[in-house]
Every structure is written in C-alpha cells, then in structure tokens.
C-alpha cells in the first residue's frame, strides 16, 4: 500500500558536514524515499542496515521488517557527507513528506 506522507510521523533536517535527515516512520514493510545522491550512512534505531539505492532513479529502499509496538515508531536516520551538494539535497529531501512511503 502506498501511503504518501502518512508513513512519516516527524521529520528533522540537520546541516553540517553534509547533513542528516531524521524521521520517525510508522508501520512495517518497504520504505522508499528519493535522493539526488547516495547516502553515506543509513540507520534504523541506531543499527546500521542494508539498503538499496537506484542511482538512475534516485530511489532509496529499506525494509522496516518489524512493526513497532503500539504508539511507537521506527527512528530512521539518513546521513550525507558531501557538504558542497547539501543545499541541492536539502531541497529534494524536503519532498520526503510528499514522496516517502511504506509500500
């Protein structure tokens, strides 16, 4: 099921040595988001996870395999370390609420 915007409970942007997007996501299943470049680190609840990145489409995919307990969320962090492209990425990442989903 595609759930645009409803899959994300909170969203935080941080700038610095490249930048970071942190969010709390609901539910379980495949989580997809678009990015102009490959992230350098991707974690869920502080655990490094395997993710897929299709550079031709700019699509990041990870599997949120377990549904959180009632009233809880997955804490997802996406980090980028290329400071020169952060401004461009920041504009694209702001579209997470519109294009991110659990399908």
Residue frames relative to the residue before (quaternion, step in Angstrom):
aa qw qx qy qz dx dy dz
X 1.0000 0.0000 0.0000 0.0000 0.00 0.00 0.00
X 0.3226 -0.7314 0.5710 0.1869 3.57 -0.95 0.90
X 0.0117 -0.8155 0.5758 -0.0568 3.55 -0.71 1.08
X 0.1032 -0.8455 0.5227 0.0360 3.56 0.46 1.20
X 0.8467 0.1358 -0.1225 0.4996 3.56 -0.78 1.05
X 0.6777 0.5000 -0.2992 0.4486 3.60 0.93 -0.79
X 0.5990 0.5806 -0.3532 0.4235 3.58 1.22 -0.39
X 0.7231 0.4056 -0.2306 0.5093 3.60 1.19 -0.45
X 0.2756 -0.7809 0.5457 0.1282 3.56 -0.72 1.13
X 0.7929 -0.0390 0.0384 0.6068 3.61 0.99 -0.81
X 0.1198 -0.7938 0.5960 0.0208 3.55 -1.20 0.62
X 0.0200 -0.7976 0.6018 -0.0364 3.59 -0.83 1.04
X 0.1686 -0.7607 0.6200 0.0928 3.58 -1.02 0.88
X 0.0283 -0.7792 0.6258 0.0189 3.58 -1.01 0.82
X 0.2104 -0.7600 0.6025 0.1232 3.53 -0.99 0.88
X 0.2462 0.7443 -0.5906 0.1916 3.54 -1.16 0.56
X 0.7996 -0.1639 0.1616 0.5546 3.56 -0.76 -0.98
X 0.8222 -0.0494 -0.0153 0.5669 3.55 0.65 1.09
X 0.4599 -0.7067 0.4290 0.3240 3.55 0.83 -0.89
X 0.1221 -0.7712 0.6223 0.0557 3.49 -1.33 0.38
X 0.1462 -0.7276 0.6617 0.1069 3.51 -1.20 0.68
X 0.0425 -0.7845 0.6186 0.0009 3.58 -0.81 1.01
X 0.0582 0.8088 -0.5815 0.0655 3.56 -0.95 0.84
X 0.3081 -0.6795 0.6234 0.2339 3.49 -1.35 0.31
X 0.1093 -0.8163 0.5671 0.0085 3.55 -0.67 1.16
X 0.3932 -0.7173 0.5347 0.2121 3.54 -1.10 0.81
X 0.8218 0.3529 -0.1979 0.4011 3.53 -1.35 0.23
X 0.3576 -0.6950 0.5695 0.2544 3.51 -1.32 -0.40
X 0.4938 0.6315 -0.4992 0.3288 3.55 -1.30 0.34
X 0.7189 -0.3968 0.3165 0.4749 3.56 -1.24 -0.37
X 0.1621 -0.7674 0.6171 0.0628 3.54 -0.94 1.02
X 0.0387 -0.8180 0.5738 -0.0073 3.58 -0.75 1.00
X 0.0552 0.7694 -0.6347 0.0465 3.55 -1.13 0.73
X 0.3824 -0.7288 0.5229 0.2219 3.57 -1.14 0.57
X 0.0123 0.7811 -0.6225 0.0477 3.55 -1.11 0.82
X 0.4917 -0.6701 0.4694 0.2980 3.58 -1.07 0.69
X 0.7983 0.0887 -0.0766 0.5908 3.61 1.22 -0.27
X 0.6486 -0.5323 0.3898 0.3797 3.53 -1.31 0.44
X 0.4038 -0.6855 0.5359 0.2824 3.61 -0.92 0.81
X 0.4506 -0.6868 0.4962 0.2810 3.56 -1.17 0.50
X 0.7930 0.0617 -0.0301 0.6054 3.58 1.21 -0.40
X 0.0340 -0.7833 0.6202 -0.0251 3.53 -1.04 0.85
X 0.0544 0.8197 -0.5667 0.0636 3.61 -0.59 1.07
X 0.1357 -0.7252 0.6650 0.1158 3.53 -1.29 0.49
X 0.8310 -0.0642 -0.0173 0.5522 3.58 -0.65 1.17
X 0.6932 -0.5155 0.2427 0.4414 3.58 0.96 1.01
X 0.5915 0.5377 -0.3857 0.4608 3.63 1.21 0.16
X 0.4299 -0.6766 0.5287 0.2791 3.58 -0.88 0.94
X 0.0969 -0.8147 0.5712 0.0244 3.56 -0.87 0.90
X 0.4970 -0.6050 0.5232 0.3365 3.53 -1.29 0.35
X 0.0122 0.7903 -0.6119 0.0288 3.54 -0.93 0.88
X 0.3610 -0.6928 0.5737 0.2460 3.53 -1.29 0.29
X 0.0411 -0.7740 0.6311 0.0320 3.55 -1.12 0.70
X 0.1653 -0.7694 0.6133 0.0670 3.56 -0.69 1.13
X 0.2773 -0.8132 0.4897 0.1485 3.59 -0.13 1.30
X 0.6112 0.5544 -0.3667 0.4297 3.61 1.10 -0.50
X 0.7532 0.3229 -0.1849 0.5425 3.60 1.16 -0.59
X 0.3808 -0.7265 0.4809 0.3097 3.58 1.22 -0.43
X 0.4698 0.7036 -0.4114 0.3390 3.57 1.22 0.49
X 0.1862 -0.7493 0.6301 0.0827 3.56 -0.87 1.09
X 0.0053 -0.7956 0.6057 -0.0115 3.59 -0.92 0.87
X 0.0799 0.7651 -0.6378 0.0372 3.55 -1.00 0.85
X 0.3978 -0.7141 0.5271 0.2323 3.54 -1.20 0.50
X 0.1719 -0.7378 0.6471 0.0860 3.54 -0.72 1.14
X 0.1574 -0.8880 0.4269 0.0668 3.52 0.36 1.32
X 0.7681 0.2832 -0.1825 0.5446 3.60 1.09 -0.48
X 0.4152 -0.6826 0.5396 0.2657 3.55 -1.00 0.80
X 0.4547 -0.6848 0.4873 0.2947 3.61 -0.83 0.93
X 0.6246 -0.5191 0.4148 0.4103 3.56 -1.25 0.36
X 0.7075 -0.4557 0.3324 0.4259 3.56 -1.26 0.43
X 0.8324 0.1771 -0.1586 0.5006 3.57 -0.82 1.02
X 0.6312 0.5117 -0.3308 0.4799 3.62 1.28 0.06
X 0.2283 -0.7712 0.5832 0.1138 3.57 -1.30 0.38
X 0.4954 -0.5778 0.5368 0.3642 3.56 -1.32 0.24
X 0.2311 -0.7431 0.6088 0.1543 3.60 -0.92 0.89
X 0.0565 -0.8211 0.5664 -0.0422 3.57 -0.41 1.28
X 0.0500 -0.7792 0.6243 0.0236 3.59 -0.98 0.90
X 0.0855 -0.7571 0.6470 0.0306 3.53 -1.03 0.91
X 0.0846 -0.8232 0.5612 0.0103 3.59 -0.64 1.13
X 0.1234 -0.7527 0.6451 0.0459 3.51 -1.20 0.80
X 0.1697 -0.8208 0.5391 0.0834 3.59 -0.90 0.86
X 0.5451 0.5905 -0.4207 0.4210 3.60 1.14 0.38
X 0.2851 -0.8229 0.4701 0.1435 3.55 0.09 1.34
X 0.6512 0.5559 -0.3291 0.3984 3.61 0.95 -0.79
X 0.7500 0.3646 -0.2280 0.5026 3.61 1.09 -0.49
X 0.3722 0.7628 -0.4756 0.2312 3.63 1.23 0.07
X 0.6340 0.5411 -0.3584 0.4205 3.64 0.87 -0.81
X 0.6624 0.4882 -0.3023 0.4811 3.59 0.94 -0.88
X 0.6671 0.4973 -0.3060 0.4626 3.60 0.90 -0.89
X 0.6126 0.5700 -0.3530 0.4186 3.55 1.01 -0.80
X 0.6442 0.5097 -0.3221 0.4706 3.59 0.98 -0.80
X 0.6870 0.4753 -0.2913 0.4662 3.58 0.92 -0.85
X 0.6661 0.5124 -0.3127 0.4427 3.57 0.94 -0.84
X 0.5696 0.5894 -0.3881 0.4214 3.61 1.12 -0.50
X 0.6174 0.5434 -0.3424 0.4541 3.57 1.24 -0.32
X 0.3599 0.7518 -0.4895 0.2562 3.63 1.24 0.02
X 0.6621 0.5166 -0.3262 0.4340 3.58 0.85 -0.88
X 0.6916 0.4638 -0.2795 0.4780 3.56 1.11 -0.62
X 0.8277 0.2898 -0.1113 0.4674 3.59 0.87 -0.94
X 0.5628 0.5964 -0.4104 0.3989 3.63 1.14 -0.29
X 0.0440 0.8181 -0.5697 0.0645 3.53 -1.05 0.68
X 0.2517 -0.6457 0.6725 0.2598 3.44 -1.43 0.04
X 0.1045 -0.8279 0.5496 0.0395 3.57 -0.46 1.18
